[in-house]
């Protein structure tokens, strides 16, 4: 069975940093999230397992610039490095029910602090740079509303996480 290599395609991508639109200079943006877990083992069980606690570890976003301008540097170091990103695009996906393509729109909002202030290199080819952002807020929004949100400052997660409950019953 062959699987399509491009089952999700993004079109009309735009990036805003503090309400300034970037066209062509940002080549990629990635976020890595890890759930906080606790290791548990059952009474007389065969081993241990990691169970989510309903919280998230400190996480980072990486934004790769093809080249930097002085205005980029001032945006990334101003206000102690506080960054607000808005990444938007149209997504085309394969529909598993009908096999046809469905078009949707989505955008992500990322807020946090730039951990590695940029220093532009002066050369003819531009100076690639990846901003490492310590995230304080992440929200993914589709055409039907908020899909996923983690707000580390206000301790908000959407949809609400239901951490596992542990207990033991002993019958004699």
LUMDOLO-827713 format. One record per residue: residue number from 1; residue in one letter; x, y, z of N, C-alpha, C in turn. Coordinates in Angstrom, 1 decimal. Example, Ala and Ser with C-alpha at 12.3 -4.5 7.8 and 13.67 -1.06 7.14 Angstrom:
BEGIN
<1, 'A', <13.2, -5.7, 7.8>, <12.3, -4.5, 7.8>, <13.2, -3.3, 7.8>>,
<2, 'S', <12.8, -2.2, 7.1>, <13.7, -1.1, 7.1>, <12.9, 0.0, 7.9>>,
This chain:
BEGIN
<1, 'X', <0.8, -1.2, 0.0>, <0.0, 0.0, 0.0>, <0.9, 1.2, 0.0>>,
<2, 'X', <0.7, 2.1, -1.0>, <1.5, 3.3, -1.1>, <0.9, 4.4, -0.3>>,
<3, 'X', <1.7, 5.2, 0.4>, <1.1, 6.3, 1.2>, <1.7, 7.6, 0.6>>,
<4, 'X', <0.8, 8.6, 0.4>, <1.2, 9.8, -0.2>, <2.2, 10.5, 0.7>>,
<5, 'X', <3.3, 11.0, 0.0>, <4.3, 11.7, 0.8>, <3.9, 13.1, 1.2>>,
<6, 'X', <3.1, 13.7, 0.5>, <2.6, 15.1, 0.8>, <1.2, 15.1, 1.1>>,
<7, 'X', <0.8, 14.4, 2.2>, <-0.6, 14.4, 2.5>, <-1.1, 15.6, 3.2>>,
<8, 'X', <-0.1, 16.5, 3.7>, <-0.4, 17.8, 4.3>, <0.5, 18.8, 3.6>>,
<9, 'X', <-0.1, 19.8, 3.0>, <0.6, 20.8, 2.3>, <0.2, 22.2, 2.8>>,
<10, 'X', <1.1, 23.0, 3.1>, <0.8, 24.4, 3.6>, <1.0, 25.4, 2.4>>,
<11, 'X', <0.1, 26.3, 2.3>, <0.1, 27.3, 1.3>, <-0.1, 28.7, 1.9>>,
<12, 'X', <0.3, 29.7, 1.2>, <0.1, 31.1, 1.6>, <0.5, 31.4, 3.0>>,
<13, 'X', <1.7, 31.0, 3.3>, <2.3, 31.1, 4.7>, <2.7, 32.5, 5.0>>,
<14, 'X', <2.4, 33.0, 6.2>, <2.8, 34.4, 6.6>, <3.3, 34.3, 8.0>>,
<15, 'X', <4.2, 35.2, 8.3>, <4.8, 35.2, 9.7>, <4.8, 36.7, 10.1>>,
<16, 'X', <4.3, 36.9, 11.4>, <4.3, 38.2, 12.0>, <5.1, 38.1, 13.2>>,
<17, 'X', <6.1, 39.1, 13.4>, <6.8, 39.2, 14.7>, <6.4, 40.6, 15.3>>,
<18, 'X', <5.7, 40.6, 16.4>, <5.2, 41.9, 17.0>, <4.5, 42.7, 16.0>>,
<19, 'X', <3.6, 42.1, 15.2>, <2.8, 42.8, 14.2>, <3.6, 43.3, 13.0>>,
<20, 'X', <4.8, 42.9, 12.8>, <5.6, 43.2, 11.6>, <5.6, 42.0, 10.8>>,
<21, 'X', <5.1, 42.1, 9.5>, <5.1, 40.9, 8.6>, <6.5, 40.6, 8.0>>,
<22, 'X', <6.8, 39.4, 8.0>, <8.1, 39.0, 7.4>, <7.8, 38.2, 6.1>>,
<23, 'X', <8.4, 38.6, 5.0>, <8.1, 38.0, 3.8>, <9.4, 37.4, 3.2>>,
<24, 'X', <9.5, 36.1, 3.2>, <10.7, 35.4, 2.6>, <11.9, 35.3, 3.4>>,
<25, 'X', <12.0, 36.0, 4.6>, <13.3, 35.8, 5.3>, <13.2, 34.7, 6.4>>,
<26, 'X', <12.0, 34.3, 6.8>, <11.9, 33.3, 7.8>, <11.6, 32.0, 7.0>>,
<27, 'X', <12.5, 31.0, 7.2>, <12.3, 29.8, 6.4>, <11.6, 28.6, 7.1>>,
<28, 'X', <11.6, 28.7, 8.5>, <11.0, 27.6, 9.2>, <10.7, 28.0, 10.6>>,
<29, 'X', <9.7, 27.4, 11.2>, <9.4, 27.6, 12.6>, <9.0, 26.2, 13.2>>,
<30, 'X', <9.6, 25.9, 14.3>, <9.3, 24.6, 14.9>, <9.1, 24.7, 16.4>>,
<31, 'X', <8.2, 23.9, 16.9>, <7.9, 23.9, 18.4>, <8.1, 22.5, 18.9>>,
<32, 'X', <8.7, 22.3, 20.0>, <8.8, 21.0, 20.6>, <8.2, 21.0, 22.0>>,
<33, 'X', <7.2, 20.2, 22.2>, <6.5, 20.1, 23.5>, <6.7, 18.8, 24.1>>,
<34, 'X', <6.9, 18.7, 25.5>, <7.0, 17.5, 26.2>, <6.1, 17.5, 27.4>>,
<35, 'X', <5.3, 16.5, 27.6>, <4.4, 16.5, 28.8>, <5.3, 16.1, 30.0>>,
<36, 'X', <4.9, 16.7, 31.1>, <5.5, 16.3, 32.4>, <4.9, 14.9, 32.8>>,
<37, 'X', <5.7, 14.0, 33.3>, <5.2, 12.7, 33.6>, <5.8, 12.3, 35.0>>,
<38, 'X', <5.1, 11.3, 35.6>, <5.6, 10.7, 36.8>, <5.7, 9.2, 36.5>>,
<39, 'X', <6.8, 8.6, 37.1>, <7.0, 7.2, 36.9>, <6.3, 6.4, 38.0>>,
<40, 'X', <5.4, 5.5, 37.6>, <4.7, 4.7, 38.5>, <4.9, 3.2, 38.2>>,
<41, 'X', <4.7, 2.4, 39.2>, <4.7, 1.0, 39.0>, <3.6, 0.4, 39.8>>,
<42, 'X', <3.0, -0.7, 39.3>, <1.9, -1.3, 40.0>, <2.3, -2.2, 41.1>>,
<43, 'X', <1.4, -2.4, 42.0>, <1.7, -3.4, 43.1>, <1.8, -4.8, 42.5>>,
<44, 'X', <3.0, -5.3, 42.6>, <3.3, -6.6, 42.0>, <3.3, -6.6, 40.5>>,
<45, 'X', <3.4, -5.4, 39.9>, <3.4, -5.3, 38.5>, <4.7, -5.7, 37.9>>,
<46, 'X', <4.8, -5.8, 36.5>, <5.9, -6.3, 35.9>, <7.0, -5.2, 35.6>>,
<47, 'X', <6.6, -3.9, 35.8>, <7.5, -2.8, 35.5>, <6.9, -1.5, 35.8>>,
<48, 'X', <7.6, -0.5, 35.3>, <7.1, 0.9, 35.6>, <6.7, 1.5, 34.3>>,
<49, 'X', <6.0, 2.6, 34.4>, <5.5, 3.4, 33.2>, <5.5, 4.9, 33.5>>,
<50, 'X', <5.6, 5.7, 32.4>, <5.5, 7.1, 32.5>, <4.0, 7.5, 32.3>>,
<51, 'X', <3.4, 8.3, 33.3>, <2.1, 8.7, 33.2>, <2.0, 10.2, 33.2>>,
<52, 'X', <1.3, 10.9, 32.3>, <1.3, 12.3, 32.3>, <0.6, 12.9, 33.5>>,
<53, 'X', <1.2, 14.1, 33.9>, <0.6, 14.7, 35.1>, <-0.4, 15.8, 34.8>>,
<54, 'X', <-0.6, 16.1, 33.5>, <-1.5, 17.2, 33.1>, <-0.7, 18.5, 32.9>>,
<55, 'X', <0.6, 18.5, 33.1>, <1.4, 19.7, 32.9>, <2.4, 19.5, 31.8>>,
<56, 'X', <3.1, 20.6, 31.4>, <4.1, 20.5, 30.3>, <5.5, 21.0, 30.8>>,
<57, 'X', <6.5, 20.4, 30.3>, <7.9, 20.8, 30.6>, <8.1, 22.1, 30.0>>,
<58, 'X', <9.2, 22.8, 30.4>, <9.6, 24.1, 29.8>, <9.9, 23.7, 28.3>>,
<59, 'X', <9.4, 24.5, 27.4>, <9.5, 24.2, 26.0>, <10.1, 25.3, 25.2>>,
<60, 'X', <10.6, 25.0, 24.0>, <11.2, 26.0, 23.1>, <10.6, 26.0, 21.7>>,
<61, 'X', <10.6, 27.1, 21.1>, <10.3, 27.3, 19.7>, <11.6, 27.7, 19.0>>,
<62, 'X', <11.8, 27.2, 17.8>, <12.9, 27.6, 17.0>, <12.4, 28.3, 15.7>>,
<63, 'X', <12.9, 29.5, 15.4>, <12.5, 30.2, 14.2>, <13.8, 30.5, 13.4>>,
<64, 'X', <13.8, 30.0, 12.2>, <15.0, 30.1, 11.4>, <14.9, 31.2, 10.4>>,
<65, 'X', <15.8, 32.2, 10.5>, <15.9, 33.3, 9.5>, <16.9, 33.0, 8.4>>,
<66, 'X', <16.5, 33.3, 7.2>, <17.4, 33.1, 6.1>, <18.5, 34.1, 6.2>>,
<67, 'X', <18.2, 35.3, 6.6>, <19.1, 36.4, 6.7>, <18.6, 37.4, 7.7>>,
<68, 'X', <19.4, 38.2, 8.3>, <19.0, 39.2, 9.3>, <19.2, 40.6, 8.9>>,
<69, 'X', <18.3, 41.5, 9.2>, <18.5, 42.9, 9.0>, <18.6, 43.6, 10.4>>,
<70, 'X', <19.0, 44.8, 10.5>, <19.2, 45.5, 11.8>, <17.8, 45.6, 12.4>>,
<71, 'X', <16.7, 45.8, 11.6>, <15.4, 45.9, 12.3>, <15.0, 44.6, 12.9>>,
<72, 'X', <15.5, 43.4, 12.4>, <15.2, 42.1, 13.0>, <15.9, 42.1, 14.4>>,
<73, 'X', <17.1, 42.5, 14.4>, <17.9, 42.5, 15.7>, <17.2, 43.3, 16.7>>,
<74, 'X', <16.7, 44.5, 16.4>, <16.0, 45.4, 17.4>, <14.7, 44.7, 17.8>>,
<75, 'X', <14.0, 44.0, 16.9>, <12.8, 43.4, 17.3>, <13.0, 42.2, 18.3>>,
<76, 'X', <14.2, 41.5, 18.1>, <14.5, 40.3, 18.9>, <15.1, 40.6, 20.2>>,
<77, 'X', <15.7, 41.8, 20.4>, <16.4, 42.1, 21.6>, <15.6, 43.2, 22.5>>,
<78, 'X', <14.6, 43.8, 21.9>, <13.8, 44.8, 22.6>, <13.0, 44.2, 23.7>>,
<79, 'X', <12.7, 44.9, 24.7>, <11.8, 44.5, 25.8>, <12.3, 43.2, 26.4>>,
<80, 'X', <13.6, 43.1, 26.7>, <14.3, 42.0, 27.3>, <14.1, 40.7, 26.5>>,
<81, 'X', <14.0, 40.9, 25.2>, <13.9, 39.7, 24.3>, <12.5, 39.1, 24.2>>,
<82, 'X', <11.4, 39.8, 24.7>, <10.1, 39.3, 24.6>, <9.6, 39.3, 23.1>>,
<83, 'X', <9.2, 38.1, 22.7>, <8.8, 37.9, 21.3>, <7.3, 37.5, 21.2>>,
<84, 'X', <6.6, 38.0, 20.3>, <5.2, 37.5, 20.0>, <5.2, 37.2, 18.5>>,
<85, 'X', <5.0, 35.9, 18.2>, <4.9, 35.4, 16.8>, <3.5, 35.0, 16.5>>,
<86, 'X', <3.2, 35.2, 15.2>, <1.9, 34.7, 14.7>, <2.3, 34.1, 13.3>>,
<87, 'X', <2.0, 32.8, 13.2>, <2.3, 32.0, 12.0>, <1.0, 31.6, 11.4>>,
<88, 'X', <0.8, 31.9, 10.1>, <-0.5, 31.6, 9.5>, <-0.3, 30.9, 8.2>>,
<89, 'X', <-1.3, 30.2, 7.8>, <-1.2, 29.5, 6.5>, <-2.5, 28.8, 6.1>>,
<90, 'X', <-2.7, 28.4, 4.9>, <-3.8, 27.6, 4.4>, <-3.2, 26.1, 4.3>>,
<91, 'X', <-4.0, 25.2, 4.9>, <-3.6, 23.8, 4.9>, <-4.5, 23.0, 3.9>>,
<92, 'X', <-3.8, 22.2, 3.2>, <-4.6, 21.2, 2.3>, <-4.2, 19.9, 2.8>>,
<93, 'X', <-5.3, 19.1, 3.1>, <-5.0, 17.7, 3.6>, <-5.9, 16.7, 2.8>>,
<94, 'X', <-5.4, 15.5, 2.8>, <-6.2, 14.4, 2.2>, <-7.3, 14.0, 3.2>>,
<95, 'X', <-8.5, 13.9, 2.7>, <-9.6, 13.5, 3.6>, <-9.7, 11.9, 3.6>>,
<96, 'X', <-9.6, 11.4, 4.8>, <-9.5, 9.9, 4.9>, <-10.9, 9.3, 4.6>>,
<97, 'X', <-12.0, 10.0, 4.6>, <-13.3, 9.5, 4.3>, <-13.6, 9.4, 2.8>>,
<98, 'X', <-13.3, 10.5, 2.1>, <-13.6, 10.5, 0.7>, <-12.4, 10.5, -0.3>>,
<99, 'X', <-11.2, 10.7, 0.3>, <-10.0, 10.8, -0.6>, <-9.8, 12.1, -1.2>>,
<100, 'X', <-10.8, 13.1, -1.1>, <-10.6, 14.4, -1.7>, <-9.9, 15.3, -0.8>>,
<101, 'X', <-9.4, 16.4, -1.4>, <-8.7, 17.4, -0.6>, <-9.6, 18.4, 0.1>>,
<102, 'X', <-9.3, 18.7, 1.3>, <-10.1, 19.6, 2.1>, <-9.2, 20.8, 2.4>>,
<103, 'X', <-9.7, 22.0, 2.2>, <-8.9, 23.2, 2.5>, <-9.3, 23.8, 3.8>>,
<104, 'X', <-8.4, 24.2, 4.6>, <-8.6, 24.8, 5.9>, <-7.6, 25.9, 6.1>>,
<105, 'X', <-7.8, 26.7, 7.1>, <-6.8, 27.7, 7.5>, <-6.4, 27.5, 8.9>>,
<106, 'X', <-5.2, 27.9, 9.3>, <-4.8, 27.7, 10.7>, <-3.7, 28.8, 11.0>>,
<107, 'X', <-3.6, 29.1, 12.2>, <-2.5, 29.9, 12.6>, <-2.1, 29.6, 14.0>>,
<108, 'X', <-0.8, 29.8, 14.3>, <-0.3, 29.6, 15.7>, <0.2, 30.9, 16.2>>,
<109, 'X', <0.0, 31.0, 17.5>, <0.5, 32.2, 18.3>, <1.5, 31.7, 19.3>>,
<110, 'X', <2.7, 32.3, 19.3>, <3.8, 31.9, 20.2>, <4.3, 33.1, 20.9>>,
<111, 'X', <4.4, 33.1, 22.2>, <4.9, 34.2, 23.0>, <6.0, 33.7, 23.9>>,
<112, 'X', <7.1, 34.4, 24.0>, <8.1, 34.0, 24.9>, <9.4, 34.9, 24.8>>,
<113, 'X', <10.5, 34.4, 25.3>, <11.7, 35.2, 25.3>, <12.7, 34.6, 24.4>>,
<114, 'X', <13.4, 35.5, 23.6>, <14.5, 35.0, 22.7>, <15.7, 34.8, 23.6>>,
<115, 'X', <16.2, 33.6, 23.6>, <17.3, 33.2, 24.5>, <18.7, 33.5, 23.9>>,
<116, 'X', <18.8, 33.6, 22.6>, <20.1, 33.8, 22.0>, <20.0, 35.1, 21.1>>,
<117, 'X', <20.2, 36.2, 21.6>, <20.1, 37.5, 20.8>, <21.0, 37.4, 19.5>>,
<118, 'X', <20.5, 37.9, 18.4>, <21.2, 37.7, 17.1>, <22.3, 38.7, 17.0>>,
<119, 'X', <23.3, 38.3, 16.3>, <24.4, 39.2, 15.9>, <24.6, 39.0, 14.4>>,
<120, 'X', <24.2, 39.9, 13.5>, <24.2, 39.7, 12.1>, <25.6, 39.6, 11.6>>,
<121, 'X', <25.8, 38.6, 10.7>, <27.1, 38.5, 10.0>, <27.1, 39.4, 8.8>>,
<122, 'X', <28.2, 39.9, 8.4>, <28.3, 40.8, 7.3>, <29.0, 40.1, 6.1>>,
<123, 'X', <28.2, 39.6, 5.2>, <28.7, 38.9, 4.1>, <27.7, 39.0, 2.9>>,
<124, 'X', <28.1, 38.6, 1.8>, <27.3, 38.7, 0.6>, <26.1, 37.7, 0.6>>,
<125, 'X', <26.2, 36.6, 1.3>, <25.2, 35.6, 1.2>, <24.1, 35.7, 2.3>>,
<126, 'X', <24.2, 36.7, 3.2>, <23.3, 36.8, 4.3>, <23.8, 36.0, 5.4>>,
<127, 'X', <23.2, 36.1, 6.6>, <23.7, 35.3, 7.7>, <22.5, 34.5, 8.3>>,
<128, 'X', <22.4, 33.2, 8.1>, <21.3, 32.5, 8.7>, <21.4, 32.5, 10.2>>,
<129, 'X', <20.2, 32.5, 10.8>, <20.1, 32.6, 12.3>, <18.9, 31.8, 12.7>>,
<130, 'X', <19.0, 31.1, 13.8>, <17.9, 30.4, 14.4>, <17.6, 31.0, 15.8>>,
<131, 'X', <16.5, 31.6, 16.0>, <16.1, 32.2, 17.3>, <15.5, 31.1, 18.1>>,
<132, 'X', <16.1, 30.9, 19.3>, <15.6, 29.9, 20.3>, <14.7, 30.7, 21.3>>,
<133, 'X', <13.4, 30.4, 21.3>, <12.5, 31.1, 22.1>, <11.9, 30.2, 23.2>>,
<134, 'X', <12.1, 30.7, 24.5>, <11.6, 30.0, 25.6>, <10.1, 30.4, 25.7>>,
<135, 'X', <9.2, 29.4, 25.5>, <7.8, 29.7, 25.3>, <7.1, 29.9, 26.6>>,
<136, 'X', <6.3, 31.0, 26.6>, <5.4, 31.3, 27.8>, <3.9, 31.0, 27.4>>,
<137, 'X', <3.7, 31.0, 26.0>, <2.3, 30.8, 25.5>, <2.4, 30.2, 24.1>>,
<138, 'X', <1.5, 29.2, 23.9>, <1.4, 28.6, 22.6>, <-0.1, 28.4, 22.3>>,
<139, 'X', <-0.6, 28.8, 21.2>, <-2.0, 28.6, 20.8>, <-2.1, 28.2, 19.3>>,
<140, 'X', <-2.8, 27.1, 19.0>, <-3.0, 26.7, 17.7>, <-4.5, 26.9, 17.4>>,
<141, 'X', <-4.8, 27.6, 16.3>, <-6.2, 28.0, 16.0>, <-6.5, 27.6, 14.6>>,
<142, 'X', <-7.6, 26.9, 14.4>, <-8.1, 26.5, 13.1>, <-9.4, 27.3, 12.8>>,
<143, 'X', <-10.0, 27.0, 11.7>, <-11.2, 27.8, 11.3>, <-12.4, 27.6, 12.2>>,
<144, 'X', <-12.3, 26.5, 13.0>, <-13.4, 26.2, 14.0>, <-13.1, 26.7, 15.4>>,
<145, 'X', <-12.0, 27.4, 15.6>, <-11.6, 27.9, 16.9>, <-10.3, 27.3, 17.4>>,
<146, 'X', <-10.1, 27.5, 18.7>, <-8.8, 27.1, 19.3>, <-8.8, 25.5, 19.3>>,
<147, 'X', <-7.7, 25.0, 18.8>, <-7.5, 23.6, 18.8>, <-6.7, 23.1, 20.0>>,
<148, 'X', <-5.7, 23.9, 20.3>, <-4.8, 23.5, 21.4>, <-4.1, 24.8, 22.0>>,
<149, 'X', <-4.0, 24.9, 23.3>, <-3.4, 26.1, 23.9>, <-2.7, 25.6, 25.2>>,
<150, 'X', <-1.5, 26.2, 25.4>, <-0.8, 26.0, 26.7>, <-0.3, 27.4, 27.1>>,
<151, 'X', <-0.7, 27.9, 28.2>, <-0.3, 29.2, 28.8>, <0.4, 28.9, 30.1>>,
<152, 'X', <1.8, 28.9, 30.0>, <2.6, 28.6, 31.2>, <2.4, 29.6, 32.3>>,
<153, 'X', <2.3, 30.9, 31.9>, <2.2, 32.0, 32.9>, <0.9, 31.9, 33.7>>,
<154, 'X', <-0.2, 31.7, 33.1>, <-1.5, 31.7, 33.7>, <-2.0, 30.2, 34.1>>,
<155, 'X', <-1.2, 29.2, 33.8>, <-1.5, 27.8, 34.1>, <-2.8, 27.4, 33.4>>,
<156, 'X', <-2.9, 27.7, 32.1>, <-4.1, 27.3, 31.3>, <-3.7, 26.3, 30.2>>,
<157, 'X', <-4.4, 25.2, 30.1>, <-4.2, 24.3, 29.0>, <-5.6, 24.0, 28.4>>,
<158, 'X', <-5.7, 24.0, 27.1>, <-6.9, 23.7, 26.4>, <-6.6, 22.7, 25.3>>,
<159, 'X', <-7.3, 21.7, 25.1>, <-8.4, 21.2, 26.0>, <-7.8, 20.8, 27.3>>,
<160, 'X', <-8.6, 20.8, 28.4>, <-8.2, 20.5, 29.7>, <-7.6, 19.1, 29.8>>,
<161, 'X', <-6.5, 19.0, 30.5>, <-5.8, 17.8, 30.6>, <-6.3, 17.0, 31.8>>,
<162, 'X', <-6.5, 15.7, 31.7>, <-7.0, 14.9, 32.8>, <-5.9, 13.9, 33.2>>,
<163, 'X', <-5.1, 14.4, 34.1>, <-4.0, 13.5, 34.5>, <-4.5, 12.2, 35.2>>,
<164, 'X', <-3.8, 11.1, 35.0>, <-4.2, 9.8, 35.6>, <-4.3, 9.9, 37.1>>,
<165, 'X', <-5.3, 9.1, 37.6>, <-5.5, 9.0, 39.0>, <-5.0, 7.6, 39.4>>,
<166, 'X', <-4.3, 7.5, 40.5>, <-3.8, 6.3, 40.9>, <-4.4, 5.8, 42.2>>,
<167, 'X', <-4.6, 4.5, 42.3>, <-5.2, 3.9, 43.5>, <-4.9, 2.5, 43.5>>,
<168, 'X', <-5.1, 1.9, 44.7>, <-5.0, 0.4, 44.8>, <-6.1, -0.1, 45.7>>,
<169, 'X', <-6.6, -1.2, 45.3>, <-7.7, -1.8, 46.2>, <-7.1, -3.2, 46.6>>,
<170, 'X', <-7.1, -3.4, 47.9>, <-6.7, -4.6, 48.5>, <-7.8, -5.3, 49.1>>,
<171, 'X', <-8.1, -6.5, 48.7>, <-9.3, -7.3, 49.3>, <-8.7, -8.5, 50.0>>,
<172, 'X', <-9.1, -8.6, 51.3>, <-8.6, -9.7, 52.1>, <-9.8, -10.7, 52.4>>,
